[in-house]
Amino acid sequence: MNILFVLEYFPPHIGGVEKFFDNLSKELAKRGHSVSIYTTLVPNSERYEESEGRKIYRQPTLSRHTFPLRGFVPIAKLAKHADIIHTTTYSAAGSTALSRIFTSKPTVITVHEIWDRLWFEFENPISAAVNWFLETMICMVFKKSFITCPSEYTKIALIKKNVPEKNITVIPHGVEHQFYHSGVKPSYNWGFPTYFYMGRPGISKGIEYLLKAVPLITKEIPEAKLVMRMGKSPKSMYTKYIQMIKDLGIEKNVVLLEPIYDQKTNAETFRSVDCVCVPSLSEGFCFSAVEAQACGIPVIASLAGSLPEVVGGGRFVPPRSSEAIAKEVVSLLKDDPERKVLGKAGADFVKRFTWEYSIKQYITLYEKMMGEKI
């Protein structure tokens, strides 16, 4: 099959969506499928490159919002040679929708999560209203297309947006178990108790609640430190959290690591910490939670989004509660046997998330798309 991916971001840009499409496209290419990717030009990337059997085209844009206007004509040209178009929310969906004016090919959109009214909590009223409207329009435009999502949580949210359930297929993401497992050698020997955050500084990640928990944890365990491998994009949010660390006076209690898009390095870092914190307010899947468990590390996660579906070795806390985060971190850092029990439970639980299963499901879906149209 000839498959064209239309994506807002792609590695080296860091994020869970990027990781998913990187792995999916690589595995499809390994199986002999022709794979092309159209995405935005980001720092440390080239306008065109061929990587691991994939042709990658990158479009310079002034912002993510201009991607649809600049990209839909080139996408339409590439689509002429494709059997399948696979896109995702948000701006990439707009590009794909506009390109369909010129070409009609079977299209699938992967929706990782739906924020709906959460937009009005995360952003100012005008920006929230615009993004809520765009999200609603995407659901409307693609409601008759093939739609995939990585969790039941996202499926339910799509149905609430009036997307027909029969058009939605839940396909969980996979984990590179060859990298993430309990036998990985730790890369750090900290010499003090550690709790870890890894991910983007996104507005839905709840990082402010984790940072506010640091003084509470330090009061109980003075030597404990928060280790963070936090992405630097969006820059405004990264800057906000760095300033927050200073304002809270917790610079000596936080260790900042450079964000790295390398599976081996990240697995070794997971194995170096005592527990992982996922304070998100919404998640469509959450690679960091699943990868940490695969490494045998217990997870403290918000009872929000898809996290109850993907965390089987850890403890849950109410969203937006720094006090609850602090309580569970202190409890686990003081209880080595419990950490081992939860770590083993999590490692067993996430064995169900494999790329082999995910890829098979997508290939089956693509074959169905070539044989029929919803």
Secondary structure, 3 states (H helix, E strand, C coil): CEEEEECCCCCCCCCHHHHHHHHHHHHHHHCCCEEEEEEECCCCCCCEEEECCEEEEEECCCCHHHHHHHHHHHHHHHHCCCCEEEEECCHHHHHHHHHCCCCCCCEEEECCCCCHHHHHHHCCHHHHHHHHHHHHHHHHHCCCCEEEECCHHHHHHHHHCCCCHHHEEECCCCECCCCCCCCCCCCCCCCCCEEEEEECCCCCCCHHHHHHHHHHHHHHCCCCEEEEEECCCCHHHHHHHHHHHHHCCCHHHEEEECCCCCHHHHHHHHCCCCEEEECCCCCCCCHHHHHHHHCCCCEEEECCCCHHHHCCCEEEECCCCHHHHHHHHHHHHCCHHHHHHHHHHHHHHHHHCEHHHHHHHHHHHHHHHHHCCC
